[in-house]
Amino acid sequence: MDILKTSVVLLAIAVLLPTPPDEGRHAADDVAYVDVATSAFTDLAVFCHHQPGACKTAGQIARDLEAKAKYGIQLVSQTSLPKNG
């Protein structure tokens, strides 16, 4: 189930990212996004029910990638912030 939580968090982050300028494409409405997200979540839940080992491994990989991302952000913030004094 950890992969489901990670997927939801990554989806929320993706939704909050800025959208590039419209280049003649029409943006899908919010209802379509929710419908697709719900379908994907349901499909993933069924998969994890049938293949718990695969989801456990994917969850561990997601936790490792999360730790690497947090560490990378920490390194960037330490080197990019000006030092007062």
PyMOL Python script that loads the backbone (N, CA, C, O; Angstrom):
from pymol import cmd

cmd.read_pdbstr("""\
ATOM      1  N   MET A   1       0.807  -1.197   0.000  1.00  0.00           N
ATOM      2  CA  MET A   1       0.000   0.000   0.000  1.00  0.00           C
ATOM      3  C   MET A   1       0.856   1.268   0.000  1.00  0.00           C
ATOM      4  O   MET A   1       0.346   2.348  -0.302  1.00  0.00           O
ATOM      5  N   ASP A   2       2.131   1.161   0.329  1.00  0.00           N
ATOM      6  CA  ASP A   2       2.984   2.341   0.331  1.00  0.00           C
ATOM      7  C   ASP A   2       3.106   2.946  -1.059  1.00  0.00           C
ATOM      8  O   ASP A   2       3.201   4.165  -1.202  1.00  0.00           O
ATOM      9  N   ILE A   3       3.104   2.104  -2.080  1.00  0.00           N
ATOM     10  CA  ILE A   3       3.216   2.631  -3.431  1.00  0.00           C
ATOM     11  C   ILE A   3       1.977   3.449  -3.796  1.00  0.00           C
ATOM     12  O   ILE A   3       2.068   4.405  -4.567  1.00  0.00           O
ATOM     13  N   LEU A   4       0.838   3.081  -3.251  1.00  0.00           N
ATOM     14  CA  LEU A   4      -0.371   3.856  -3.510  1.00  0.00           C
ATOM     15  C   LEU A   4      -0.261   5.243  -2.896  1.00  0.00           C
ATOM     16  O   LEU A   4      -0.627   6.237  -3.523  1.00  0.00           O
ATOM     17  N   LYS A   5       0.240   5.307  -1.675  1.00  0.00           N
ATOM     18  CA  LYS A   5       0.419   6.606  -1.014  1.00  0.00           C
ATOM     19  C   LYS A   5       1.417   7.455  -1.784  1.00  0.00           C
ATOM     20  O   LYS A   5       1.195   8.650  -1.983  1.00  0.00           O
ATOM     21  N   THR A   6       2.510   6.847  -2.216  1.00  0.00           N
ATOM     22  CA  THR A   6       3.523   7.568  -2.972  1.00  0.00           C
ATOM     23  C   THR A   6       2.956   8.059  -4.292  1.00  0.00           C
ATOM     24  O   THR A   6       3.243   9.179  -4.716  1.00  0.00           O
ATOM     25  N   SER A   7       2.159   7.236  -4.937  1.00  0.00           N
ATOM     26  CA  SER A   7       1.545   7.633  -6.202  1.00  0.00           C
ATOM     27  C   SER A   7       0.629   8.827  -6.022  1.00  0.00           C
ATOM     28  O   SER A   7       0.621   9.736  -6.852  1.00  0.00           O
ATOM     29  N   VAL A   8      -0.140   8.832  -4.950  1.00  0.00           N
ATOM     30  CA  VAL A   8      -1.049   9.946  -4.686  1.00  0.00           C
ATOM     31  C   VAL A   8      -0.250  11.227  -4.426  1.00  0.00           C
ATOM     32  O   VAL A   8      -0.610  12.294  -4.923  1.00  0.00           O
ATOM     33  N   VAL A   9       0.818  11.126  -3.661  1.00  0.00           N
ATOM     34  CA  VAL A   9       1.644  12.305  -3.376  1.00  0.00           C
ATOM     35  C   VAL A   9       2.287  12.826  -4.651  1.00  0.00           C
ATOM     36  O   VAL A   9       2.302  14.035  -4.883  1.00  0.00           O
ATOM     37  N   LEU A  10       2.820  11.933  -5.486  1.00  0.00           N
ATOM     38  CA  LEU A  10       3.432  12.367  -6.743  1.00  0.00           C
ATOM     39  C   LEU A  10       2.399  12.988  -7.678  1.00  0.00           C
ATOM     40  O   LEU A  10       2.703  13.951  -8.383  1.00  0.00           O
ATOM     41  N   LEU A  11       1.192  12.451  -7.691  1.00  0.00           N
ATOM     42  CA  LEU A  11       0.127  13.029  -8.505  1.00  0.00           C
ATOM     43  C   LEU A  11      -0.218  14.428  -8.013  1.00  0.00           C
ATOM     44  O   LEU A  11      -0.420  15.341  -8.814  1.00  0.00           O
ATOM     45  N   ALA A  12      -0.285  14.595  -6.697  1.00  0.00           N
ATOM     46  CA  ALA A  12      -0.584  15.916  -6.143  1.00  0.00           C
ATOM     47  C   ALA A  12       0.509  16.918  -6.505  1.00  0.00           C
ATOM     48  O   ALA A  12       0.211  18.067  -6.832  1.00  0.00           O
ATOM     49  N   ILE A  13       1.762  16.497  -6.450  1.00  0.00           N
ATOM     50  CA  ILE A  13       2.870  17.376  -6.828  1.00  0.00           C
ATOM     51  C   ILE A  13       2.775  17.738  -8.303  1.00  0.00           C
ATOM     52  O   ILE A  13       2.976  18.893  -8.678  1.00  0.00           O
ATOM     53  N   ALA A  14       2.469  16.753  -9.136  1.00  0.00           N
ATOM     54  CA  ALA A  14       2.363  17.004 -10.574  1.00  0.00           C
ATOM     55  C   ALA A  14       1.235  17.983 -10.880  1.00  0.00           C
ATOM     56  O   ALA A  14       1.363  18.823 -11.771  1.00  0.00           O
ATOM     57  N   VAL A  15       0.145  17.877 -10.153  1.00  0.00           N
ATOM     58  CA  VAL A  15      -0.980  18.782 -10.378  1.00  0.00           C
ATOM     59  C   VAL A  15      -0.614  20.204  -9.969  1.00  0.00           C
ATOM     60  O   VAL A  15      -1.073  21.164 -10.587  1.00  0.00           O
ATOM     61  N   LEU A  16       0.205  20.345  -8.939  1.00  0.00           N
ATOM     62  CA  LEU A  16       0.567  21.672  -8.449  1.00  0.00           C
ATOM     63  C   LEU A  16       1.662  22.355  -9.275  1.00  0.00           C
ATOM     64  O   LEU A  16       1.881  23.557  -9.130  1.00  0.00           O
ATOM     65  N   LEU A  17       2.344  21.609 -10.131  1.00  0.00           N
ATOM     66  CA  LEU A  17       3.377  22.213 -10.972  1.00  0.00           C
ATOM     67  C   LEU A  17       2.741  23.170 -11.978  1.00  0.00           C
ATOM     68  O   LEU A  17       1.607  22.953 -12.403  1.00  0.00           O
ATOM     69  N   PRO A  18       3.455  24.220 -12.361  1.00  0.00           N
ATOM     70  CA  PRO A  18       2.883  25.173 -13.319  1.00  0.00           C
ATOM     71  C   PRO A  18       2.686  24.521 -14.687  1.00  0.00           C
ATOM     72  O   PRO A  18       3.429  23.623 -15.082  1.00  0.00           O
ATOM     73  N   THR A  19       1.674  24.995 -15.388  1.00  0.00           N
ATOM     74  CA  THR A  19       1.357  24.495 -16.716  1.00  0.00           C
ATOM     75  C   THR A  19       2.071  25.353 -17.754  1.00  0.00           C
ATOM     76  O   THR A  19       2.071  26.579 -17.638  1.00  0.00           O
ATOM     77  N   PRO A  20       2.677  24.734 -18.764  1.00  0.00           N
ATOM     78  CA  PRO A  20       3.332  25.539 -19.799  1.00  0.00           C
ATOM     79  C   PRO A  20       2.303  26.351 -20.576  1.00  0.00           C
ATOM     80  O   PRO A  20       1.118  26.018 -20.578  1.00  0.00           O
ATOM     81  N   PRO A  21       2.752  27.413 -21.233  1.00  0.00           N
ATOM     82  CA  PRO A  21       1.814  28.240 -21.996  1.00  0.00           C
ATOM     83  C   PRO A  21       1.077  27.404 -23.042  1.00  0.00           C
ATOM     84  O   PRO A  21       1.622  26.451 -23.599  1.00  0.00           O
ATOM     85  N   ASP A  22      -0.167  27.785 -23.291  1.00  0.00           N
ATOM     86  CA  ASP A  22      -1.002  27.064 -24.250  1.00  0.00           C
ATOM     87  C   ASP A  22      -0.470  27.293 -25.658  1.00  0.00           C
ATOM     88  O   ASP A  22      -0.319  28.432 -26.099  1.00  0.00           O
ATOM     89  N   GLU A  23      -0.189  26.206 -26.352  1.00  0.00           N
ATOM     90  CA  GLU A  23       0.342  26.295 -27.708  1.00  0.00           C
ATOM     91  C   GLU A  23      -0.659  25.705 -28.690  1.00  0.00           C
ATOM     92  O   GLU A  23      -0.296  24.900 -29.547  1.00  0.00           O
ATOM     93  N   GLY A  24      -1.914  26.105 -28.565  1.00  0.00           N
ATOM     94  CA  GLY A  24      -2.938  25.595 -29.450  1.00  0.00           C
ATOM     95  C   GLY A  24      -3.597  24.332 -28.945  1.00  0.00           C
ATOM     96  O   GLY A  24      -4.563  23.854 -29.540  1.00  0.00           O
ATOM     97  N   ARG A  25      -3.094  23.789 -27.867  1.00  0.00           N
ATOM     98  CA  ARG A  25      -3.705  22.594 -27.281  1.00  0.00           C
ATOM     99  C   ARG A  25      -4.764  23.023 -26.288  1.00  0.00           C
ATOM    100  O   ARG A  25      -4.636  24.054 -25.628  1.00  0.00           O
ATOM    101  N   HIS A  26      -5.796  22.234 -26.190  1.00  0.00           N
ATOM    102  CA  HIS A  26      -6.841  22.520 -25.214  1.00  0.00           C
ATOM    103  C   HIS A  26      -6.594  21.694 -23.965  1.00  0.00           C
ATOM    104  O   HIS A  26      -6.374  20.485 -24.035  1.00  0.00           O
ATOM    105  N   ALA A  27      -6.633  22.356 -22.836  1.00  0.00           N
ATOM    106  CA  ALA A  27      -6.414  21.655 -21.572  1.00  0.00           C
ATOM    107  C   ALA A  27      -7.652  20.822 -21.238  1.00  0.00           C
ATOM    108  O   ALA A  27      -8.785  21.256 -21.449  1.00  0.00           O
ATOM    109  N   ALA A  28      -7.416  19.623 -20.717  1.00  0.00           N
ATOM    110  CA  ALA A  28      -8.530  18.781 -20.287  1.00  0.00           C
ATOM    111  C   ALA A  28      -9.155  19.388 -19.044  1.00  0.00           C
ATOM    112  O   ALA A  28      -8.470  20.012 -18.233  1.00  0.00           O
ATOM    113  N   ASP A  29     -10.433  19.205 -18.903  1.00  0.00           N
ATOM    114  CA  ASP A  29     -11.085  19.768 -17.733  1.00  0.00           C
ATOM    115  C   ASP A  29     -10.754  18.947 -16.487  1.00  0.00           C
ATOM    116  O   ASP A  29     -10.260  17.823 -16.574  1.00  0.00           O
ATOM    117  N   ASP A  30     -11.038  19.535 -15.337  1.00  0.00           N
ATOM    118  CA  ASP A  30     -10.674  18.916 -14.064  1.00  0.00           C
ATOM    119  C   ASP A  30     -11.381  17.579 -13.855  1.00  0.00           C
ATOM    120  O   ASP A  30     -10.818  16.673 -13.239  1.00  0.00           O
ATOM    121  N   VAL A  31     -12.598  17.447 -14.355  1.00  0.00           N
ATOM    122  CA  VAL A  31     -13.340  16.205 -14.182  1.00  0.00           C
ATOM    123  C   VAL A  31     -12.617  15.057 -14.888  1.00  0.00           C
ATOM    124  O   VAL A  31     -12.574  13.939 -14.375  1.00  0.00           O
ATOM    125  N   ALA A  32     -12.055  15.330 -16.051  1.00  0.00           N
ATOM    126  CA  ALA A  32     -11.319  14.288 -16.778  1.00  0.00           C
ATOM    127  C   ALA A  32     -10.085  13.855 -15.986  1.00  0.00           C
ATOM    128  O   ALA A  32      -9.777  12.665 -15.929  1.00  0.00           O
ATOM    129  N   TYR A  33      -9.377  14.806 -15.374  1.00  0.00           N
ATOM    130  CA  TYR A  33      -8.207  14.472 -14.571  1.00  0.00           C
ATOM    131  C   TYR A  33      -8.594  13.574 -13.396  1.00  0.00           C
ATOM    132  O   TYR A  33      -7.918  12.582 -13.122  1.00  0.00           O
ATOM    133  N   VAL A  34      -9.660  13.915 -12.716  1.00  0.00           N
ATOM    134  CA  VAL A  34     -10.101  13.133 -11.558  1.00  0.00           C
ATOM    135  C   VAL A  34     -10.528  11.735 -12.010  1.00  0.00           C
ATOM    136  O   VAL A  34     -10.231  10.747 -11.338  1.00  0.00           O
ATOM    137  N   ASP A  35     -11.221  11.651 -13.142  1.00  0.00           N
ATOM    138  CA  ASP A  35     -11.665  10.359 -13.656  1.00  0.00           C
ATOM    139  C   ASP A  35     -10.475   9.458 -13.986  1.00  0.00           C
ATOM    140  O   ASP A  35     -10.470   8.278 -13.636  1.00  0.00           O
ATOM    141  N   VAL A  36      -9.484  10.011 -14.651  1.00  0.00           N
ATOM    142  CA  VAL A  36      -8.301   9.229 -15.011  1.00  0.00           C
ATOM    143  C   VAL A  36      -7.521   8.828 -13.763  1.00  0.00           C
ATOM    144  O   VAL A  36      -7.059   7.691 -13.662  1.00  0.00           O
ATOM    145  N   ALA A  37      -7.371   9.742 -12.821  1.00  0.00           N
ATOM    146  CA  ALA A  37      -6.644   9.428 -11.587  1.00  0.00           C
ATOM    147  C   ALA A  37      -7.358   8.326 -10.803  1.00  0.00           C
ATOM    148  O   ALA A  37      -6.712   7.435 -10.252  1.00  0.00           O
ATOM    149  N   THR A  38      -8.678   8.387 -10.753  1.00  0.00           N
ATOM    150  CA  THR A  38      -9.445   7.370 -10.050  1.00  0.00           C
ATOM    151  C   THR A  38      -9.283   6.003 -10.715  1.00  0.00           C
ATOM    152  O   THR A  38      -9.109   4.992 -10.035  1.00  0.00           O
ATOM    153  N   SER A  39      -9.340   5.980 -12.037  1.00  0.00           N
ATOM    154  CA  SER A  39      -9.159   4.722 -12.767  1.00  0.00           C
ATOM    155  C   SER A  39      -7.767   4.143 -12.535  1.00  0.00           C
ATOM    156  O   SER A  39      -7.617   2.939 -12.324  1.00  0.00           O
ATOM    157  N   ALA A  40      -6.745   5.008 -12.574  1.00  0.00           N
ATOM    158  CA  ALA A  40      -5.378   4.540 -12.364  1.00  0.00           C
ATOM    159  C   ALA A  40      -5.205   3.994 -10.951  1.00  0.00           C
ATOM    160  O   ALA A  40      -4.564   2.961 -10.757  1.00  0.00           O
ATOM    161  N   PHE A  41      -5.768   4.678  -9.974  1.00  0.00           N
ATOM    162  CA  PHE A  41      -5.674   4.236  -8.584  1.00  0.00           C
ATOM    163  C   PHE A  41      -6.348   2.878  -8.410  1.00  0.00           C
ATOM    164  O   PHE A  41      -5.811   1.999  -7.735  1.00  0.00           O
ATOM    165  N   THR A  42      -7.520   2.705  -9.015  1.00  0.00           N
ATOM    166  CA  THR A  42      -8.242   1.435  -8.929  1.00  0.00           C
ATOM    167  C   THR A  42      -7.449   0.312  -9.581  1.00  0.00           C
ATOM    168  O   THR A  42      -7.341  -0.782  -9.029  1.00  0.00           O
ATOM    169  N   ASP A  43      -6.891   0.589 -10.765  1.00  0.00           N
ATOM    170  CA  ASP A  43      -6.086  -0.426 -11.453  1.00  0.00           C
ATOM    171  C   ASP A  43      -4.869  -0.821 -10.622  1.00  0.00           C
ATOM    172  O   ASP A  43      -4.527  -2.001 -10.532  1.00  0.00           O
ATOM    173  N   LEU A  44      -4.221   0.165 -10.018  1.00  0.00           N
ATOM    174  CA  LEU A  44      -3.048  -0.112  -9.205  1.00  0.00           C
ATOM    175  C   LEU A  44      -3.416  -0.913  -7.960  1.00  0.00           C
ATOM    176  O   LEU A  44      -2.675  -1.807  -7.552  1.00  0.00           O
ATOM    177  N   ALA A  45      -4.559  -0.593  -7.356  1.00  0.00           N
ATOM    178  CA  ALA A  45      -4.994  -1.324  -6.167  1.00  0.00           C
ATOM    179  C   ALA A  45      -5.268  -2.786  -6.506  1.00  0.00           C
ATOM    180  O   ALA A  45      -4.912  -3.675  -5.732  1.00  0.00           O
ATOM    181  N   VAL A  46      -5.893  -3.046  -7.647  1.00  0.00           N
ATOM    182  CA  VAL A  46      -6.163  -4.422  -8.066  1.00  0.00           C
ATOM    183  C   VAL A  46      -4.849  -5.150  -8.333  1.00  0.00           C
ATOM    184  O   VAL A  46      -4.682  -6.301  -7.930  1.00  0.00           O
ATOM    185  N   PHE A  47      -3.916  -4.482  -9.012  1.00  0.00           N
ATOM    186  CA  PHE A  47      -2.619  -5.085  -9.289  1.00  0.00           C
ATOM    187  C   PHE A  47      -1.910  -5.446  -7.989  1.00  0.00           C
ATOM    188  O   PHE A  47      -1.385  -6.551  -7.853  1.00  0.00           O
ATOM    189  N   CYS A  48      -1.893  -4.521  -7.037  1.00  0.00           N
ATOM    190  CA  CYS A  48      -1.205  -4.775  -5.771  1.00  0.00           C
ATOM    191  C   CYS A  48      -1.878  -5.889  -4.977  1.00  0.00           C
ATOM    192  O   CYS A  48      -1.215  -6.603  -4.224  1.00  0.00           O
ATOM    193  N   HIS A  49      -3.175  -6.040  -5.138  1.00  0.00           N
ATOM    194  CA  HIS A  49      -3.883  -7.138  -4.469  1.00  0.00           C
ATOM    195  C   HIS A  49      -3.420  -8.483  -5.032  1.00  0.00           C
ATOM    196  O   HIS A  49      -3.288  -9.458  -4.293  1.00  0.00           O
ATOM    197  N   HIS A  50      -3.177  -8.528  -6.337  1.00  0.00           N
ATOM    198  CA  HIS A  50      -2.773  -9.783  -6.976  1.00  0.00           C
ATOM    199  C   HIS A  50      -1.257 -10.014  -6.945  1.00  0.00           C
ATOM    200  O   HIS A  50      -0.813 -11.161  -6.978  1.00  0.00           O
ATOM    201  N   GLN A  51      -0.469  -8.955  -6.881  1.00  0.00           N
ATOM    202  CA  GLN A  51       0.999  -9.054  -6.895  1.00  0.00           C
ATOM    203  C   GLN A  51       1.596  -8.251  -5.733  1.00  0.00           C
ATOM    204  O   GLN A  51       2.260  -7.243  -5.974  1.00  0.00           O
ATOM    205  N   PRO A  52       1.380  -8.666  -4.491  1.00  0.00           N
ATOM    206  CA  PRO A  52       1.868  -7.873  -3.361  1.00  0.00           C
ATOM    207  C   PRO A  52       3.396  -7.743  -3.324  1.00  0.00           C
ATOM    208  O   PRO A  52       3.917  -6.732  -2.853  1.00  0.00           O
ATOM    209  N   GLY A  53       4.105  -8.743  -3.808  1.00  0.00           N
ATOM    210  CA  GLY A  53       5.571  -8.671  -3.807  1.00  0.00           C
ATOM    211  C   GLY A  53       6.086  -7.577  -4.721  1.00  0.00           C
ATOM    212  O   GLY A  53       7.028  -6.862  -4.380  1.00  0.00           O
ATOM    213  N   ALA A  54       5.468  -7.451  -5.879  1.00  0.00           N
ATOM    214  CA  ALA A  54       5.876  -6.407  -6.825  1.00  0.00           C
ATOM    215  C   ALA A  54       5.607  -5.027  -6.245  1.00  0.00           C
ATOM    216  O   ALA A  54       6.421  -4.117  -6.400  1.00  0.00           O
ATOM    217  N   CYS A  55       4.489  -4.871  -5.590  1.00  0.00           N
ATOM    218  CA  CYS A  55       4.163  -3.565  -5.002  1.00  0.00           C
ATOM    219  C   CYS A  55       5.069  -3.242  -3.815  1.00  0.00           C
ATOM    220  O   CYS A  55       5.421  -2.084  -3.593  1.00  0.00           O
ATOM    221  N   LYS A  56       5.443  -4.269  -3.058  1.00  0.00           N
ATOM    222  CA  LYS A  56       6.352  -4.050  -1.929  1.00  0.00           C
ATOM    223  C   LYS A  56       7.714  -3.586  -2.450  1.00  0.00           C
ATOM    224  O   LYS A  56       8.305  -2.655  -1.903  1.00  0.00           O
ATOM    225  N   THR A  57       8.204  -4.228  -3.497  1.00  0.00           N
ATOM    226  CA  THR A  57       9.487  -3.836  -4.095  1.00  0.00           C
ATOM    227  C   THR A  57       9.400  -2.435  -4.683  1.00  0.00           C
ATOM    228  O   THR A  57      10.307  -1.624  -4.495  1.00  0.00           O
ATOM    229  N   ALA A  58       8.312  -2.145  -5.396  1.00  0.00           N
ATOM    230  CA  ALA A  58       8.134  -0.810  -5.976  1.00  0.00           C
ATOM    231  C   ALA A  58       8.046   0.250  -4.883  1.00  0.00           C
ATOM    232  O   ALA A  58       8.548   1.362  -5.052  1.00  0.00           O
ATOM    233  N   GLY A  59       7.415  -0.088  -3.771  1.00  0.00           N
ATOM    234  CA  GLY A  59       7.337   0.848  -2.649  1.00  0.00           C
ATOM    235  C   GLY A  59       8.717   1.152  -2.076  1.00  0.00           C
ATOM    236  O   GLY A  59       9.009   2.297  -1.732  1.00  0.00           O
ATOM    237  N   GLN A  60       9.563   0.135  -1.972  1.00  0.00           N
ATOM    238  CA  GLN A  60      10.925   0.343  -1.473  1.00  0.00           C
ATOM    239  C   GLN A  60      11.720   1.211  -2.443  1.00  0.00           C
ATOM    240  O   GLN A  60      12.464   2.097  -2.021  1.00  0.00           O
ATOM    241  N   ILE A  61      11.565   0.960  -3.731  1.00  0.00           N
ATOM    242  CA  ILE A  61      12.249   1.788  -4.733  1.00  0.00           C
ATOM    243  C   ILE A  61      11.771   3.230  -4.636  1.00  0.00           C
ATOM    244  O   ILE A  61      12.573   4.159  -4.721  1.00  0.00           O
ATOM    245  N   ALA A  62      10.466   3.419  -4.460  1.00  0.00           N
ATOM    246  CA  ALA A  62       9.925   4.780  -4.335  1.00  0.00           C
ATOM    247  C   ALA A  62      10.466   5.476  -3.090  1.00  0.00           C
ATOM    248  O   ALA A  62      10.773   6.668  -3.129  1.00  0.00           O
ATOM    249  N   ARG A  63      10.584   4.737  -1.985  1.00  0.00           N
ATOM    250  CA  ARG A  63      11.145   5.342  -0.756  1.00  0.00           C
ATOM    251  C   ARG A  63      12.609   5.722  -0.957  1.00  0.00           C
ATOM    252  O   ARG A  63      13.046   6.776  -0.494  1.00  0.00           O
ATOM    253  N   ASP A  64      13.374   4.861  -1.651  1.00  0.00           N
ATOM    254  CA  ASP A  64      14.780   5.169  -1.930  1.00  0.00           C
ATOM    255  C   ASP A  64      14.907   6.412  -2.816  1.00  0.00           C
ATOM    256  O   ASP A  64      15.753   7.272  -2.569  1.00  0.00           O
ATOM    257  N   LEU A  65      14.063   6.501  -3.848  1.00  0.00           N
ATOM    258  CA  LEU A  65      14.097   7.667  -4.727  1.00  0.00           C
ATOM    259  C   LEU A  65      13.675   8.933  -3.987  1.00  0.00           C
ATOM    260  O   LEU A  65      14.217  10.011  -4.231  1.00  0.00           O
ATOM    261  N   GLU A  66      12.705   8.799  -3.083  1.00  0.00           N
ATOM    262  CA  GLU A  66      12.279   9.940  -2.279  1.00  0.00           C
ATOM    263  C   GLU A  66      13.424  10.429  -1.395  1.00  0.00           C
ATOM    264  O   GLU A  66      13.654  11.633  -1.280  1.00  0.00           O
ATOM    265  N   ALA A  67      14.137   9.496  -0.773  1.00  0.00           N
ATOM    266  CA  ALA A  67      15.264   9.861   0.086  1.00  0.00           C
ATOM    267  C   ALA A  67      16.355  10.558  -0.733  1.00  0.00           C
ATOM    268  O   ALA A  67      16.939  11.543  -0.282  1.00  0.00           O
ATOM    269  N   LYS A  68      16.628  10.044  -1.937  1.00  0.00           N
ATOM    270  CA  LYS A  68      17.633  10.673  -2.799  1.00  0.00           C
ATOM    271  C   LYS A  68      17.200  12.077  -3.212  1.00  0.00           C
ATOM    272  O   LYS A  68      18.015  12.999  -3.239  1.00  0.00           O
ATOM    273  N   ALA A  69      15.916  12.239  -3.533  1.00  0.00           N
ATOM    274  CA  ALA A  69      15.414  13.554  -3.936  1.00  0.00           C
ATOM    275  C   ALA A  69      15.512  14.549  -2.787  1.00  0.00           C
ATOM    276  O   ALA A  69      15.929  15.689  -2.988  1.00  0.00           O
ATOM    277  N   LYS A  70      15.131  14.126  -1.585  1.00  0.00           N
ATOM    278  CA  LYS A  70      15.218  15.015  -0.426  1.00  0.00           C
ATOM    279  C   LYS A  70      16.667  15.393  -0.137  1.00  0.00           C
ATOM    280  O   LYS A  70      16.958  16.546   0.181  1.00  0.00           O
ATOM    281  N   TYR A  71      17.569  14.432  -0.245  1.00  0.00           N
ATOM    282  CA  TYR A  71      18.987  14.708  -0.009  1.00  0.00           C
ATOM    283  C   TYR A  71      19.519  15.665  -1.072  1.00  0.00           C
ATOM    284  O   TYR A  71      20.280  16.580  -0.758  1.00  0.00           O
ATOM    285  N   GLY A  72      19.124  15.461  -2.322  1.00  0.00           N
ATOM    286  CA  GLY A  72      19.557  16.352  -3.399  1.00  0.00           C
ATOM    287  C   GLY A  72      19.048  17.771  -3.195  1.00  0.00           C
ATOM    288  O   GLY A  72      19.781  18.735  -3.413  1.00  0.00           O
ATOM    289  N   ILE A  73      17.799  17.901  -2.778  1.00  0.00           N
ATOM    290  CA  ILE A  73      17.239  19.229  -2.504  1.00  0.00           C
ATOM    291  C   ILE A  73      17.978  19.880  -1.353  1.00  0.00           C
ATOM    292  O   ILE A  73      18.234  21.084  -1.378  1.00  0.00           O
ATOM    293  N   GLN A  74      18.321  19.099  -0.349  1.00  0.00           N
ATOM    294  CA  GLN A  74      19.065  19.623   0.792  1.00  0.00           C
ATOM    295  C   GLN A  74      20.433  20.123   0.350  1.00  0.00           C
ATOM    296  O   GLN A  74      20.862  21.196   0.775  1.00  0.00           O
ATOM    297  N   LEU A  75      21.121  19.370  -0.489  1.00  0.00           N
ATOM    298  CA  LEU A  75      22.429  19.786  -0.981  1.00  0.00           C
ATOM    299  C   LEU A  75      22.337  21.059  -1.821  1.00  0.00           C
ATOM    300  O   LEU A  75      23.160  21.963  -1.676  1.00  0.00           O
ATOM    301  N   VAL A  76      21.348  21.128  -2.687  1.00  0.00           N
ATOM    302  CA  VAL A  76      21.173  22.311  -3.524  1.00  0.00           C
ATOM    303  C   VAL A  76      20.851  23.526  -2.674  1.00  0.00           C
ATOM    304  O   VAL A  76      21.386  24.609  -2.910  1.00  0.00           O
ATOM    305  N   SER A  77      19.976  23.355  -1.682  1.00  0.00           N
ATOM    306  CA  SER A  77      19.612  24.506  -0.848  1.00  0.00           C
ATOM    307  C   SER A  77      20.792  24.979   0.000  1.00  0.00           C
ATOM    308  O   SER A  77      20.909  26.173   0.275  1.00  0.00           O
ATOM    309  N   GLN A  78      21.657  24.075   0.415  1.00  0.00           N
ATOM    310  CA  GLN A  78      22.822  24.465   1.206  1.00  0.00           C
ATOM    311  C   GLN A  78      23.845  25.215   0.361  1.00  0.00           C
ATOM    312  O   GLN A  78      24.509  26.126   0.857  1.00  0.00           O
ATOM    313  N   THR A  79      23.976  24.849  -0.887  1.00  0.00           N
ATOM    314  CA  THR A  79      24.981  25.485  -1.728  1.00  0.00           C
ATOM    315  C   THR A  79      24.474  26.735  -2.422  1.00  0.00           C
ATOM    316  O   THR A  79      25.277  27.569  -2.841  1.00  0.00           O
ATOM    317  N   SER A  80      23.149  26.888  -2.555  1.00  0.00           N
ATOM    318  CA  SER A  80      22.640  28.019  -3.297  1.00  0.00           C
ATOM    319  C   SER A  80      22.216  29.192  -2.431  1.00  0.00           C
ATOM    320  O   SER A  80      22.088  30.312  -2.927  1.00  0.00           O
ATOM    321  N   LEU A  81      21.995  28.954  -1.147  1.00  0.00           N
ATOM    322  CA  LEU A  81      21.586  30.045  -0.287  1.00  0.00           C
ATOM    323  C   LEU A  81      22.779  30.915   0.088  1.00  0.00           C
ATOM    324  O   LEU A  81      23.831  30.398   0.464  1.00  0.00           O
ATOM    325  N   PRO A  82      22.621  32.254  -0.013  1.00  0.00           N
ATOM    326  CA  PRO A  82      23.739  33.138   0.376  1.00  0.00           C
ATOM    327  C   PRO A  82      23.946  33.086   1.877  1.00  0.00           C
ATOM    328  O   PRO A  82      22.998  32.955   2.652  1.00  0.00           O
ATOM    329  N   LYS A  83      25.195  33.192   2.266  1.00  0.00           N
ATOM    330  CA  LYS A  83      25.527  33.159   3.683  1.00  0.00           C
ATOM    331  C   LYS A  83      25.658  34.594   4.194  1.00  0.00           C
ATOM    332  O   LYS A  83      26.389  35.410   3.632  1.00  0.00           O
ATOM    333  N   ASN A  84      24.934  34.874   5.266  1.00  0.00           N
ATOM    334  CA  ASN A  84      24.998  36.216   5.872  1.00  0.00           C
ATOM    335  C   ASN A  84      26.107  36.234   6.913  1.00  0.00           C
ATOM    336  O   ASN A  84      26.260  35.323   7.727  1.00  0.00           O
ATOM    337  N   GLY A  85      26.860  37.300   6.847  1.00  0.00           N
ATOM    338  CA  GLY A  85      27.846  37.443   7.904  1.00  0.00           C
ATOM    339  C   GLY A  85      29.189  37.482   7.459  1.00  0.00           C
ATOM    340  O   GLY A  85      30.105  37.601   8.273  1.00  0.00           O
TER     341      GLY A  85
END
""", "prot")
cmd.dss("prot")
cmd.show_as("cartoon", "prot")
cmd.util.cbc("prot")
cmd.orient("prot")
